[in-house]
Amino acid sequence: MSVFAVTEIKLDETNGRVVQAKMGAVITKGAEWMAALKVVEVIDVVNAIMAGDDVFTIFQMGGHPVPGPKLKVIAYPEGVEGVVIDGPETPGMTLQDLPRF
């Protein structure tokens, strides 16, 4: 099982759902805390979670990265899968609060 972090997202302007994310692997040893970020489709985030990996959000607060809530998979009524915050939302740490690209 791996741990990934999402630092930025791109939303679908028509429905507000995540369509892409900047995601990278979290490194647990050494000076770097995160591998290089890359832009991925939301299905790649979904697949990582479905494979048993943990995917967390990372927010910038006071110029420093702060771990945010974990993401979970959601199935929308039309059969499309996406991601949302897992658990109750914390003000300032919602998907809407993540930077956009």
N, C-alpha and C positions, 0 to 999 in steps of 0.2 A: 504494500500500500504506500502510495506517495502522498505528499501534501503540496497543494498548489495555492497560489494567491492571485486574486484578480484586483488590479489597481485602477482600471478605467473601463468604461463600457460605451457601447454605441446602442442607442435605442431606436426602435422602429417608431417613426414619428406618428404613424396612424393609430397604434395601439399601446405604445409605451413599454413594449416588451424588449428585453435584451436580445440583440441580434448578433453582436460581436463583443469580445472582451480582450483586454490586454492581460495575459496570464503567463505566469512563470512558476517553475518548481521552487519550493522553499528548500533551502540548503540548511541542514542542521549542524554542520561542522565547518570550521574555518572562519575567515574574516567576512566573507560575503554571506548575506542572509537569503538572497534570492537569485536564481539563475536569470539570464536575460529574458526579458518579456517579449512575447510575440502576440500578434493579433490573431485570434482564433474565432471561428464561428461558434455560436451558442451551442450547437450540437456537439462540438468538441468538449465543452464544459460539461454538458449533460453526460457524454460518454465517460468522462473521467469519474464523475460522481457514481454513475451506474457500475463502473468497474471496481468501486470500493475506495477510490481515492477521496481525500478530504479537500475541499476547495473553500478557501476563506476569502473574505474581502480585506483589503488594506486601505486605510484612509490616511491622508496627510493632515496632521493636527499640530499646529505650532511649528511647522517645517519638519516634523518627524513622522516616520511611518508608524501607524498604530493598527494593530490587528483588530479587524472587525468581525462581524458575525459570519458564520459558515453559510454556504449556499446549499440549496436542495433542489431537486428536480420537481417540476410541476407539469402535469398534463392538462393542457387547455382543452375546452369543450370540442374544438374541431380536430382534436387528435394530435396537435403539434406539442412537442415538449419544449420546455424552457427552464429557466432558473429563477428562483426567488430566495429571499432571506429565510433561513431556517429558524423558526421561532418568532417571538415577539420582536417588533422593530424597536430599535433604540434611536431616539432623536439624534440626528447628525450622522447616523451610521446606517442609512437605508440605501437601496440601489439608486434612488433618486439623488443621493448626496455624493455618489462617486463621480469623479471627473469624467467628462465625455471626450471622445476623439472623433 
